[in-house]
Amino acid sequence: MADWNTIIQGNISLLWIQECMKVENQEKTVKELINEYRSKNENVGLLNIGTLMMASYLFFVCPREQDKTSIDFSQIDLPVFTQISGTTKNVNVFVRRLRNSIAHANFEFCEENIILLDNNANGSDEWKVSLVVADFGNFLNDFMFITKNQYYRSKKRK
C-alpha cells in the first residue's frame, strides 16, 4: 500500500516552489513565506520524507544501468545502518539493493528511521536495513556529489 504521508509531504514541497514563483509573493522575505506556507500546510517542513524519497528516486532509479558504468561506487562511504536481514557485501551490492527498495517502494518510516527492504521474486533473498533518516539524507547528498563529479569527469575524458 502506498505511503500517502510521504507522497503528500513531497507534493507540499513541490507546491512551495510554485508559491515562491507567485508575483504577489516577490516582496516577501523567505522567513515570511516559510511561516505562511507552513501554517497552510499542517506545519510540514520544506525538507521532509517526501523530498527525501523524491531525491532517492532521482539518484538511484532514474539512471539506467549503462549510466552507472562510469561510477566507482567504492568511493562512496556507506552510512551507519543496521543490517536487519540479508547481507551487504560491498557498496555495489548496497546500491543495487537500495535502488530496488526505492524502485518498488519497499521502504517505511518508523520514528527517526527509514527501513529499506529488497527481495527477489520468490522471497528467498530478503535484504532489510535500517538507517536514521538524517543519515540517509546525508548519504544521498554525498552520493549525489560523488557520482556527479565522477560522471562529468568521465565525460571530459571522452
DSSP file (Angstrom, degrees, kcal/mol; ACC not computed):
  #  RESIDUE AA STRUCTURE BP1 BP2  ACC     N-H-->O    O-->H-N    N-H-->O    O-->H-N    TCO  KAPPA ALPHA  PHI   PSI    X-CA   Y-CA   Z-CA
    1    1 A M              0   0    0      0, 0.0     2,-0.0     0, 0.0     0, 0.0   0.000 360.0 360.0 360.0 141.1    0.0    0.0    0.0
    2    2 A A        -     0   0    0      1,-0.1     2,-1.3     2,-0.0     3,-0.1  -0.312 360.0-125.7 -65.0 144.1    1.3    3.5   -0.8
    3    3 A D    >>  -     0   0    0      1,-0.2     4,-1.8     2,-0.1     3,-0.5  -0.754  30.0-177.2 -90.0  90.1    2.6    5.6    1.9
    4    4 A W  H 3> S+     0   0    0     -2,-1.3     4,-2.9     1,-0.2     5,-0.2   0.771  76.4  63.2 -66.3 -26.5    0.4    8.6    1.3
    5    5 A N  H 3> S+     0   0    0      2,-0.2     4,-2.3     1,-0.2    -1,-0.2   0.932 106.3  44.7 -61.1 -45.0    2.0   10.6    4.1
    6    6 A T  H <> S+     0   0    0     -3,-0.5     4,-2.2     2,-0.2    -2,-0.2   0.919 114.7  48.9 -64.1 -44.1    5.3   10.5    2.1
    7    7 A I  H  X S+     0   0    0     -4,-1.8     4,-2.2     2,-0.2    -2,-0.2   0.928 112.8  46.8 -62.4 -46.5    3.6   11.4   -1.2
    8    8 A I  H  X S+     0   0    0     -4,-2.9     4,-2.5     1,-0.2    -1,-0.2   0.907 111.4  50.7 -65.2 -42.1    1.7   14.3    0.3
    9    9 A Q  H  X S+     0   0    0     -4,-2.3     4,-1.8    -5,-0.2    -1,-0.2   0.899 109.7  51.3 -63.8 -39.1    4.7   15.7    2.0
   10   10 A G  H  X S+     0   0    0     -4,-2.2     4,-1.8     1,-0.2    -1,-0.2   0.915 110.4  49.0 -61.0 -42.6    6.7   15.5   -1.2
   11   11 A N  H  X S+     0   0    0     -4,-2.2     4,-2.7     1,-0.2    -2,-0.2   0.892 105.8  56.8 -65.5 -39.3    3.9   17.3   -3.0
   12   12 A I  H  X S+     0   0    0     -4,-2.5     4,-1.2     1,-0.2    -1,-0.2   0.902 106.9  50.3 -58.0 -40.4    3.8   20.0   -0.3
   13   13 A S  H  X S+     0   0    0     -4,-1.8     4,-0.9     1,-0.2    -1,-0.2   0.891 110.1  49.3 -66.1 -38.3    7.5   20.7   -1.0
   14   14 A L  H >X S+     0   0    0     -4,-1.8     4,-1.2     1,-0.2     3,-0.6   0.890 106.6  55.8 -66.8 -38.2    6.8   20.9   -4.8
   15   15 A L  H 3X S+     0   0    0     -4,-2.7     4,-2.5     1,-0.2    -1,-0.2   0.799  96.3  67.1 -64.0 -27.1    4.0   23.4   -4.1
   16   16 A W  H 3X S+     0   0    0     -4,-1.2     4,-2.4     1,-0.2    -1,-0.2   0.901  96.9  53.4 -57.8 -42.1    6.5   25.5   -2.2
   17   17 A I  H <X S+     0   0    0     -4,-0.9     4,-1.2    -3,-0.6    -1,-0.2   0.925 109.4  48.1 -60.9 -44.5    8.3   26.2   -5.5
   18   18 A Q  H  X S+     0   0    0     -4,-1.2     4,-0.7     1,-0.2     3,-0.4   0.906 109.4  53.5 -61.8 -41.5    5.0   27.4   -7.1
   19   19 A E  H >< S+     0   0    0     -4,-2.5     3,-1.0     1,-0.2    -1,-0.2   0.905 107.1  51.5 -60.4 -42.0    4.3   29.6   -4.1
   20   20 A C  H 3< S+     0   0    0     -4,-2.4    -1,-0.2     1,-0.2    -2,-0.2   0.774 105.9  56.0 -66.6 -26.0    7.7   31.3   -4.4
   21   21 A M  H 3< S+     0   0    0     -4,-1.2    -1,-0.2    -3,-0.4    -2,-0.2   0.591  79.7 112.3 -84.7 -10.5    7.1   32.0   -8.1
   22   22 A K    X<  -     0   0    0     -3,-1.0     3,-1.6    -4,-0.7     4,-0.3  -0.421  68.8-135.4 -66.9 135.3    3.8   33.9   -7.5
   23   23 A V  G >  S+     0   0    0      1,-0.3     3,-1.7     2,-0.2     4,-0.3   0.873 102.9  61.2 -57.9 -40.6    4.1   37.6   -8.3
   24   24 A E  G 3  S+     0   0    0      1,-0.3    -1,-0.3     2,-0.1     3,-0.2   0.631 104.4  50.7 -66.3 -10.9    2.2   38.6   -5.1
   25   25 A N  G X  S+     0   0    0     -3,-1.6     3,-1.3    -6,-0.2    -1,-0.3   0.420  78.9  97.3-103.3   0.5    5.0   36.9   -3.0
   26   26 A Q  T <  S+     0   0    0     -3,-1.7    -1,-0.1    -4,-0.3    -2,-0.1   0.728  84.9  48.0 -67.7 -20.7    8.0   38.6   -4.7
   27   27 A E  T 3  S+     0   0    0     -4,-0.3    -1,-0.3    -3,-0.2     2,-0.1   0.506  92.2  99.8 -94.7  -5.4    8.3   41.3   -2.0
   28   28 A K  S <  S-     0   0    0     -3,-1.3     2,-0.1     1,-0.1    -3,-0.0  -0.472  75.4-116.1 -81.6 151.5    8.1   38.9    1.0
   29   29 A T     >  -     0   0    0     -2,-0.1     4,-2.5     1,-0.1     5,-0.2  -0.421  26.5-112.4 -76.9 161.9   11.1   37.7    2.9
   30   30 A V  H  > S+     0   0    0      1,-0.2     4,-2.9     2,-0.2     5,-0.2   0.909 119.5  54.4 -60.7 -41.4   11.9   34.0    2.9
   31   31 A K  H  > S+     0   0    0      1,-0.2     4,-2.6     2,-0.2    -1,-0.2   0.920 108.5  48.0 -59.9 -44.4   11.0   33.8    6.6
   32   32 A E  H  > S+     0   0    0      1,-0.2     4,-2.6     2,-0.2     5,-0.3   0.932 113.1  48.3 -61.7 -45.4    7.6   35.3    5.9
   33   33 A L  H  X S+     0   0    0     -4,-2.5     4,-2.7     1,-0.2    -2,-0.2   0.920 112.4  47.9 -61.9 -44.5    7.0   32.9    3.0
   34   34 A I  H  X S+     0   0    0     -4,-2.9     4,-3.0     2,-0.2     5,-0.3   0.936 112.4  48.8 -63.4 -46.2    8.0   29.9    5.0
   35   35 A N  H  X S+     0   0    0     -4,-2.6     4,-1.9    -5,-0.2    -2,-0.2   0.927 115.1  44.2 -61.1 -45.6    5.9   30.8    8.0
   36   36 A E  H  X S+     0   0    0     -4,-2.6     4,-1.4    -5,-0.2    -1,-0.2   0.921 115.6  48.6 -62.7 -43.9    2.8   31.4    5.9
   37   37 A Y  H  X S+     0   0    0     -4,-2.7     4,-1.1    -5,-0.3     3,-0.2   0.916 110.4  48.8 -66.9 -43.9    3.4   28.3    3.9
   38   38 A R  H  <>S+     0   0    0     -4,-3.0     5,-2.9     1,-0.2     3,-0.4   0.891 108.5  54.6 -64.2 -37.7    3.9   26.0    6.9
   39   39 A S  H  <5S+     0   0    0     -4,-1.9     3,-0.5    -5,-0.3    -1,-0.2   0.828 110.4  47.0 -66.2 -29.2    0.7   27.4    8.5
   40   40 A K  H  <5S+     0   0    0     -4,-1.4    -1,-0.2    -3,-0.2    -2,-0.2   0.690 113.9  49.5 -79.8 -19.6   -1.2   26.5    5.4
   41   41 A N  T ><5S-     0   0    0     -4,-1.1     3,-2.1    -3,-0.4    -1,-0.2  -0.291 119.9 -91.5-124.6  48.3    0.3   23.0    5.2
   42   42 A E  T 3 5S-     0   0    0     -3,-0.5    -3,-0.2     1,-0.3    -4,-0.1   0.757  77.1 -70.1  55.0  29.9    0.0   21.4    8.6
   43   43 A N  T 3 <S+     0   0    0     -5,-2.9     2,-0.3     1,-0.2    -1,-0.3   0.714  83.4 163.2  62.6  23.6    3.4   22.7    9.6
   44   44 A V    <   -     0   0    0     -3,-2.1    -1,-0.2    -6,-0.4    -3,-0.1  -0.586  36.6-124.0 -73.5 130.8    5.2   20.3    7.2
   45   45 A G        -     0   0    0     -2,-0.3   -32,-0.1     2,-0.2    -1,-0.1  -0.284  15.2-117.4 -71.4 160.5    8.8   21.4    6.7
   46   46 A L  S    S+     0   0    0      1,-0.2     2,-0.6   -33,-0.1    -1,-0.1   0.861 108.7  52.0 -70.0 -35.5   10.1   22.1    3.2
   47   47 A L  S    S+     0   0    0      4,-0.1     2,-0.2     3,-0.1    -2,-0.2  -0.921  83.2 136.2-100.5 119.4   12.6   19.3    3.5
   48   48 A N  S  > S-     0   0    0     -2,-0.6     4,-2.2    -4,-0.1     5,-0.2  -0.791  71.0 -72.6-149.7-174.4   10.8   16.2    4.6
   49   49 A I  H  > S+     0   0    0     -2,-0.2     4,-2.0     1,-0.2     5,-0.1   0.799 126.1  57.8 -64.0 -27.1   10.4   12.5    4.0
   50   50 A G  H  > S+     0   0    0      2,-0.2     4,-2.0     1,-0.2    -1,-0.2   0.929 108.6  43.3 -67.5 -45.1    8.7   13.2    0.6
   51   51 A T  H  > S+     0   0    0      1,-0.2     4,-2.5     2,-0.2    -2,-0.2   0.863 111.3  56.9 -68.9 -33.7   11.6   15.2   -0.7
   52   52 A L  H  X S+     0   0    0     -4,-2.2     4,-2.1     1,-0.2    -1,-0.2   0.922 110.4  43.1 -60.0 -44.4   14.0   12.6    0.6
   53   53 A M  H  X S+     0   0    0     -4,-2.0     4,-2.3     2,-0.2    -2,-0.2   0.830 110.8  55.0 -75.3 -30.7   12.2    9.9   -1.4
   54   54 A M  H  X S+     0   0    0     -4,-2.0     4,-2.3     2,-0.2    -2,-0.2   0.940 111.1  45.8 -63.4 -45.0   12.0   12.1   -4.5
   55   55 A A  H  X S+     0   0    0     -4,-2.5     4,-2.7     1,-0.2     5,-0.2   0.911 110.7  53.7 -62.6 -42.2   15.8   12.6   -4.3
   56   56 A S  H  X>S+     0   0    0     -4,-2.1     4,-2.5     1,-0.2     5,-0.5   0.915 109.4  48.0 -58.0 -44.3   16.3    8.9   -3.7
   57   57 A Y  I  X>S+     0   0    0     -4,-2.3     5,-1.9     1,-0.2     4,-1.9   0.927 112.4  48.8 -64.0 -45.1   14.3    8.0   -6.8
   58   58 A L  I  <5S+     0   0    0     -4,-2.3    -2,-0.2     3,-0.2    -1,-0.2   0.916 117.5  40.4 -60.1 -44.4   16.2   10.6   -8.9
   59   59 A F  I  <5S+     0   0    0     -4,-2.7    -2,-0.2    -5,-0.1    -1,-0.2   0.842 129.6  23.1 -77.1 -34.8   19.6    9.3   -7.8
   60   60 A F  I  <5S+     0   0    0     -4,-2.5    -3,-0.2    -5,-0.2    -2,-0.2   0.757 128.3  33.1-108.0 -28.6   19.0    5.6   -7.8
   61   61 A V  I  <<S+     0   0    0     -4,-1.9    -3,-0.2    -5,-0.5    -4,-0.1   0.851 108.9  57.7-101.0 -41.0   16.2    4.7  -10.1
   62   62 A C  S   <S+     0   0    0     -5,-1.9     2,-0.1    -4,-0.1    -3,-0.1   0.892  87.5  83.4 -62.7 -42.0   16.3    7.2  -13.0
   63   63 A P  S    S-     0   0    0      0, 0.0     2,-0.1     0, 0.0     5,-0.0  -0.430  80.4-130.8 -64.9 134.4   19.8    6.5  -14.1
   64   64 A R    >>  -     0   0    0     -2,-0.1     4,-0.9     1,-0.1     3,-0.7  -0.334  26.3-102.3 -76.3 165.6   20.0    3.5  -16.4
   65   65 A E  G >4 S+     0   0    0      1,-0.3     3,-1.0     2,-0.2     4,-0.5   0.903 123.6  54.0 -55.6 -42.8   22.4    0.6  -15.9
   66   66 A Q  G >4 S+     0   0    0      1,-0.3     3,-0.7     2,-0.2     4,-0.3   0.793 102.4  58.6 -66.1 -26.1   24.7    2.0  -18.6
   67   67 A D  G X4 S+     0   0    0     -3,-0.7     3,-0.5     1,-0.2    -1,-0.3   0.759 102.6  55.2 -70.2 -23.6   24.7    5.4  -16.9
   68   68 A K  G X< S+     0   0    0     -3,-1.0     3,-1.6    -4,-0.9    -1,-0.2   0.548  82.5  86.2 -87.7  -7.7   26.2    3.7  -13.8
   69   69 A T  G <  S+     0   0    0     -3,-0.7    -1,-0.2    -4,-0.5    -2,-0.1   0.774  87.4  52.6 -67.2 -24.2   29.1    2.1  -15.6
   70   70 A S  G <  S+     0   0    0     -3,-0.5     2,-0.5    -4,-0.3    -1,-0.3   0.421  91.8  95.3 -89.7   2.7   31.3    5.2  -15.2
   71   71 A I    <   -     0   0    0     -3,-1.6     2,-1.0    83,-0.0     3,-0.1  -0.823  62.7-152.5-100.3 128.2   30.6    5.4  -11.4
   72   72 A D    >   -     0   0    0     -2,-0.5     3,-1.7     1,-0.2     4,-0.1  -0.810  12.7-175.1 -95.7  94.5   33.1    3.9   -8.9
   73   73 A F  G >  S+     0   0    0     -2,-1.0     3,-1.9     1,-0.3    -1,-0.2   0.672  72.4  78.4 -66.9 -16.7   30.8    3.1   -6.1
   74   74 A S  G 3  S+     0   0    0      1,-0.3    -1,-0.3    -3,-0.1    -2,-0.0   0.703  84.9  63.7 -66.7 -16.3   33.7    2.0   -3.9
   75   75 A Q  G <  S+     0   0    0     -3,-1.7     2,-0.5     2,-0.1    -1,-0.3   0.497  85.6  93.0 -81.9  -2.9   34.4    5.7   -3.3
   76   76 A I  S <  S-     0   0    0     -3,-1.9     2,-0.4    -4,-0.1    15,-0.1  -0.805  72.8-138.9 -97.6 125.0   31.1    6.1   -1.5
   77   77 A D        -     0   0    0     -2,-0.5    66,-0.1    62,-0.1    -2,-0.1  -0.674  18.6-130.1 -80.9 129.1   31.0    5.7    2.2
   78   78 A L        -     0   0    0     -2,-0.4     3,-0.1     1,-0.1    -1,-0.0  -0.573  24.7-119.8 -75.5 140.4   28.1    3.8    3.4
   79   79 A P        -     0   0    0      0, 0.0     2,-0.8     0, 0.0    -1,-0.1  -0.207  41.7 -79.8 -70.5 170.9   26.2    5.4    6.3
   80   80 A V        +     0   0    0     52,-0.0    52,-0.5     2,-0.0     2,-0.3  -0.636  67.9 165.5 -72.5 113.2   25.8    3.8    9.6
   81   81 A F  E     -A  131   0A   0     -2,-0.8     2,-0.6    50,-0.1    50,-0.2  -0.934  37.5-124.0-131.0 156.4   23.0    1.3    9.0
   82   82 A T  E     -A  130   0A   0     48,-3.1    48,-2.0    -2,-0.3     2,-0.7  -0.885  20.4-140.1-101.2 120.8   21.6   -1.6   10.9
   83   83 A Q  E     +A  129   0A   0     -2,-0.6    46,-0.2    46,-0.2     3,-0.1  -0.713  25.5 173.5 -80.2 114.0   21.5   -4.8    8.9
   84   84 A I  E     -     0   0A   0     44,-2.9     2,-0.3    -2,-0.7    45,-0.2   0.862  66.1  -8.5 -90.4 -42.7   18.3   -6.5    9.9
   85   85 A S  E    S+A  128   0A   0     43,-1.9    43,-2.3     2,-0.0    -1,-0.4  -0.986 109.6  21.3-152.4 159.6   18.4   -9.3    7.4
   86   86 A G  S    S-     0   0    0     -2,-0.3     2,-0.3    41,-0.2    41,-0.2  -0.220  81.9 -84.5  75.6-172.6   20.5  -10.4    4.4
   87   87 A T        -     0   0    0     39,-0.1     2,-0.5    -3,-0.0    -3,-0.0  -0.947  16.4-151.8-132.7 154.5   24.0   -9.2    3.8
   88   88 A T        +     0   0    0     -2,-0.3     3,-0.1     1,-0.1    -5,-0.0  -0.907  16.7 179.6-123.5  99.7   25.6   -6.2    2.2
   89   89 A K        -     0   0    0     -2,-0.5     2,-0.3     1,-0.1    -1,-0.1   0.863  63.9 -16.4 -72.2 -37.2   28.9   -7.4    0.9
   90   90 A N  S  > S-     0   0    0      1,-0.0     4,-2.4     0, 0.0     3,-0.2  -0.926  76.6 -85.2-157.6 178.2   30.1   -4.1   -0.6
   91   91 A V  H  > S+     0   0    0     -2,-0.3     4,-2.8     1,-0.2     5,-0.2   0.827 121.6  58.3 -66.6 -31.5   28.8   -0.7   -1.7
   92   92 A N  H  > S+     0   0    0      2,-0.2     4,-2.1     1,-0.2    -1,-0.2   0.923 109.8  43.9 -62.9 -43.2   27.9   -2.0   -5.2
   93   93 A V  H  > S+     0   0    0      2,-0.2     4,-2.8     1,-0.2     5,-0.3   0.916 113.4  52.0 -66.4 -43.1   25.5   -4.6   -3.6
   94   94 A F  H  X S+     0   0    0     -4,-2.4     4,-2.8     1,-0.2     5,-0.2   0.934 110.4  47.8 -58.0 -47.2   24.2   -1.9   -1.2
   95   95 A V  H  X S+     0   0    0     -4,-2.8     4,-2.6     2,-0.2    -1,-0.2   0.903 112.9  48.4 -63.0 -41.9   23.5    0.5   -4.1
   96   96 A R  H  X S+     0   0    0     -4,-2.1     4,-2.2     2,-0.2    -1,-0.2   0.930 115.0  44.3 -64.4 -44.9   21.7   -2.2   -6.1
   97   97 A R  H  X S+     0   0    0     -4,-2.8     4,-2.3     2,-0.2    -2,-0.2   0.886 114.0  50.5 -68.2 -38.2   19.6   -3.3   -3.2
   98   98 A L  H  X S+     0   0    0     -4,-2.8     4,-2.4    -5,-0.3     5,-0.2   0.922 109.3  51.4 -62.8 -45.1   18.8    0.3   -2.2
   99   99 A R  H  X S+     0   0    0     -4,-2.6     4,-3.0    -5,-0.2    -2,-0.2   0.914 110.4  48.9 -58.5 -44.9   17.8    1.0   -5.8
  100  100 A N  H  X S+     0   0    0     -4,-2.2     4,-2.0     2,-0.2     6,-0.3   0.908 109.7  52.2 -62.6 -42.4   15.4   -2.0   -5.8
  101  101 A S  H  <>S+     0   0    0     -4,-2.3     5,-3.0     1,-0.2    -2,-0.2   0.927 115.2  40.8 -59.4 -46.4   13.9   -0.9   -2.5
  102  102 A I  H ><5S+     0   0    0     -4,-2.4     3,-1.5     3,-0.2    -2,-0.2   0.921 112.6  54.0 -69.9 -44.6   13.2    2.6   -3.7
  103  103 A A  H 3<5S+     0   0    0     -4,-3.0    -1,-0.2     1,-0.3    -2,-0.2   0.839 116.3  38.6 -60.4 -34.0   12.0    1.5   -7.2
  104  104 A H  T 3<5S-     0   0    0     -4,-2.0    -1,-0.3    -5,-0.2    -2,-0.2   0.255 110.8-118.9-102.0  11.9    9.5   -0.9   -5.7
  105  105 A A  T < 5 +     0   0    0     -3,-1.5     2,-1.0     1,-0.2    -3,-0.2   0.857  59.7 153.0  53.1  40.0    8.5    1.4   -2.8
  106  106 A N      < +     0   0    0     -5,-3.0    11,-2.8    -6,-0.3     2,-0.3  -0.578  36.3  97.2 -97.4  68.7    9.7   -1.2   -0.3
  107  107 A F  E     -B  116   0A   0     -2,-1.0     2,-0.3     9,-0.2     9,-0.2  -0.972  47.0-170.3-147.7 158.5   10.5    1.3    2.5
  108  108 A E  E     -B  115   0A   0      7,-1.9     7,-3.2    -2,-0.3     2,-0.5  -0.991  21.2-126.7-150.0 154.2    8.8    2.6    5.6
  109  109 A F  E     +B  114   0A   0     -2,-0.3     2,-0.4     5,-0.2     5,-0.2  -0.891  24.3 179.8-104.3 131.0    9.4    5.3    8.1
  110  110 A C  E >   -B  113   0A   0      3,-2.5     3,-2.2    -2,-0.5     2,-0.3  -0.919  60.1 -58.3-135.1 105.4    9.5    4.2   11.7
  111  111 A E  T 3  S-     0   0    0     -2,-0.4    -1,-0.0     1,-0.3     0, 0.0  -0.432 122.9 -12.8  56.2-117.7   10.1    7.0   14.2
  112  112 A E  T 3  S+     0   0    0     -2,-0.3    21,-2.9    -3,-0.1    22,-0.4   0.322 125.0  81.2 -93.4   7.5   13.5    8.5   13.3
  113  113 A N  E <   -BC 110 132A   0     -3,-2.2    -3,-2.5    19,-0.3     2,-0.4  -0.769  62.9-145.1-117.1 156.8   14.5    5.7   11.0
  114  114 A I  E     -BC 109 131A   0     17,-2.9    17,-2.4    -2,-0.3     2,-0.5  -0.977  16.7-153.5-112.9 134.8   13.9    4.6    7.4
  115  115 A I  E     -BC 108 130A   0     -7,-3.2    -7,-1.9    -2,-0.4     2,-0.4  -0.947   9.6-163.0-110.2 124.2   13.6    0.8    6.9
  116  116 A L  E     -BC 107 129A   0     13,-2.6    13,-2.3    -2,-0.5     2,-0.4  -0.899   7.3-170.9-111.0 134.9   14.6   -0.3    3.4
  117  117 A L  E     + C   0 128A   0    -11,-2.8     2,-0.3    -2,-0.4    11,-0.2  -0.944  10.0 175.4-128.1 146.0   13.7   -3.8    2.1
  118  118 A D  E     + C   0 127A   0      9,-2.5     9,-2.7    -2,-0.4     2,-0.3  -0.987   6.3 167.8-145.0 148.9   14.5   -5.8   -1.0
  119  119 A N        -     0   0    0     -2,-0.3     7,-0.2     7,-0.2     2,-0.1  -0.987  32.1-114.7-155.6 151.2   13.7   -9.3   -2.0
  120  120 A N    >   -     0   0    0     -2,-0.3     3,-1.7     1,-0.1     5,-0.1  -0.380  47.7 -90.8 -83.2 174.3   13.8  -11.5   -5.1
  121  121 A A  T 3  S+     0   0    0      1,-0.3    -1,-0.1     2,-0.1     0, 0.0   0.825 125.7  43.5 -58.2 -37.2   10.7  -12.7   -6.8
  122  122 A N  T 3  S-     0   0    0      1,-0.0    -1,-0.3     3,-0.0     0, 0.0   0.424 109.9-118.4 -92.8   3.6   10.4  -16.0   -4.8
  123  123 A G  S <  S+     0   0    0     -3,-1.7     3,-0.3     2,-0.1    -2,-0.1   0.643  79.3 119.5  77.2  15.6   11.2  -14.3   -1.4
  124  124 A S        +     0   0    0      1,-0.2    -1,-0.1     2,-0.0    -3,-0.1   0.482  68.1  52.0 -94.2  -1.0   14.4  -16.3   -0.8
  125  125 A D  S    S+     0   0    0     -5,-0.1    -1,-0.2     2,-0.1     2,-0.1  -0.440  72.0 178.4-133.0  61.2   16.9  -13.4   -0.7
  126  126 A E        -     0   0    0     -3,-0.3     2,-0.4    -7,-0.2    -7,-0.2  -0.408   4.9-175.4 -70.3 138.4   15.5  -10.9    1.8
  127  127 A W  E     + C   0 118A   0     -9,-2.7    -9,-2.5   -41,-0.2     2,-0.4  -0.999   8.2 168.6-132.7 128.7   17.6   -7.8    2.5
  128  128 A K  E     +AC  85 117A   0    -43,-2.3   -44,-2.9    -2,-0.4   -43,-1.9  -0.968   2.8 171.7-148.0 125.5   16.5   -5.3    5.1
  129  129 A V  E     -AC  83 116A   0    -13,-2.3   -13,-2.6    -2,-0.4     2,-0.4  -0.918  17.8-148.1-131.3 158.6   18.4   -2.4    6.6
  130  130 A S  E     +AC  82 115A   0    -48,-2.0   -48,-3.1    -2,-0.3     2,-0.3  -0.989  17.3 177.3-127.9 137.2   17.5    0.5    8.9
  131  131 A L  E     -AC  81 114A   0    -17,-2.4   -17,-2.9    -2,-0.4     2,-0.3  -0.975  38.4-104.6-134.9 148.6   19.1    3.9    8.8
  132  132 A V  E  >  - C   0 113A   0    -52,-0.5     4,-2.2    -2,-0.3     3,-0.4  -0.590  36.6-126.2 -66.5 134.7   18.5    7.1   10.8
  133  133 A V  H  > S+     0   0    0    -21,-2.9     4,-2.4    -2,-0.3     5,-0.2   0.883 109.4  52.1 -54.7 -43.7   16.6    9.4    8.4
  134  134 A A  H  > S+     0   0    0    -22,-0.4     4,-2.2     1,-0.2    -1,-0.3   0.890 109.3  50.3 -62.3 -38.9   19.1   12.2    8.8
  135  135 A D  H  > S+     0   0    0     -3,-0.4     4,-2.5     2,-0.2    -1,-0.2   0.880 108.9  52.1 -65.4 -37.5   22.0    9.8    8.0
  136  136 A F  H  X S+     0   0    0     -4,-2.2     4,-2.4     2,-0.2    -2,-0.2   0.909 108.7  50.7 -64.8 -41.5   20.1    8.7    4.9
  137  137 A G  H  X S+     0   0    0     -4,-2.4     4,-2.0     2,-0.2    -2,-0.2   0.912 111.3  47.5 -61.1 -43.4   19.7   12.3    3.8
  138  138 A N  H  X S+     0   0    0     -4,-2.2     4,-2.6     1,-0.2    -2,-0.2   0.898 110.3  52.8 -64.6 -40.7   23.5   13.0    4.3
  139  139 A F  H  X S+     0   0    0     -4,-2.5     4,-3.0     1,-0.2    -2,-0.2   0.908 107.5  52.0 -60.1 -43.0   24.3    9.8    2.4
  140  140 A L  H  X S+     0   0    0     -4,-2.4     4,-2.6     2,-0.2    -2,-0.2   0.920 110.3  48.0 -61.4 -43.6   22.1   11.0   -0.5
  141  141 A N  H  X S+     0   0    0     -4,-2.0     4,-2.3     2,-0.2     5,-0.2   0.945 114.6  45.2 -61.9 -47.9   23.9   14.3   -0.6
  142  142 A D  H  X S+     0   0    0     -4,-2.6     4,-2.6     1,-0.2     5,-0.3   0.921 113.2  51.2 -60.4 -44.3   27.3   12.6   -0.6
  143  143 A F  H  X S+     0   0    0     -4,-3.0     4,-2.7    -5,-0.2     5,-0.3   0.922 110.0  49.4 -59.2 -46.4   26.2   10.1   -3.2
  144  144 A M  H  X S+     0   0    0     -4,-2.6     4,-2.5    -5,-0.2    -1,-0.2   0.926 113.1  45.3 -62.1 -46.4   24.9   12.8   -5.5
  145  145 A F  H  X S+     0   0    0     -4,-2.3     4,-2.3     2,-0.2    -2,-0.2   0.912 115.5  46.5 -66.8 -42.1   28.1   14.9   -5.3
  146  146 A I  H  X S+     0   0    0     -4,-2.6     4,-2.3    -5,-0.2     5,-0.2   0.941 116.6  43.2 -65.7 -46.9   30.5   11.9   -5.7
  147  147 A T  H  X S+     0   0    0     -4,-2.7     4,-2.7    -5,-0.3    -2,-0.2   0.885 113.2  52.7 -68.7 -36.7   28.5   10.5   -8.7
  148  148 A K  H  X S+     0   0    0     -4,-2.5     4,-2.5    -5,-0.3     5,-0.3   0.946 111.4  46.3 -61.7 -47.9   28.1   13.9  -10.3
  149  149 A N  H  X S+     0   0    0     -4,-2.3     4,-2.1     1,-0.2    -2,-0.2   0.913 114.8  46.6 -62.2 -43.6   31.8   14.6  -10.2
  150  150 A Q  H  X S+     0   0    0     -4,-2.3     4,-2.3    -5,-0.2    -1,-0.2   0.910 111.7  51.9 -65.1 -41.8   32.7   11.1  -11.5
  151  151 A Y  H  X S+     0   0    0     -4,-2.7     4,-1.6     1,-0.2    -2,-0.2   0.941 113.3  42.5 -62.0 -48.4   30.1   11.3  -14.3
  152  152 A Y  H  X S+     0   0    0     -4,-2.5     4,-1.7     1,-0.2    -1,-0.2   0.835 111.7  55.0 -72.3 -30.3   31.3   14.7  -15.5
  153  153 A R  H  X S+     0   0    0     -4,-2.1     4,-1.3    -5,-0.3    -1,-0.2   0.922 108.7  48.6 -63.0 -42.5   35.0   13.7  -15.2
  154  154 A S  H  X S+     0   0    0     -4,-2.3     4,-0.7     1,-0.2    -2,-0.2   0.833 108.7  54.3 -68.0 -30.7   34.3   10.7  -17.4
  155  155 A K  H >< S+     0   0    0     -4,-1.6     3,-0.6     1,-0.2    -1,-0.2   0.869 104.9  54.0 -68.4 -37.3   32.5   12.9  -20.0
  156  156 A K  H 3< S+     0   0    0     -4,-1.7    -1,-0.2     1,-0.2    -2,-0.2   0.839 103.9  56.2 -66.0 -32.9   35.6   15.2  -20.2
  157  157 A R  H 3<        0   0    0     -4,-1.3    -1,-0.2     1,-0.2    -2,-0.2   0.729 360.0 360.0 -72.2 -21.4   37.8   12.2  -21.0
  158  158 A K    <<        0   0    0     -4,-0.7    -1,-0.2    -3,-0.6    -2,-0.2   0.469 360.0 360.0 -84.2 360.0   35.7   11.2  -24.0
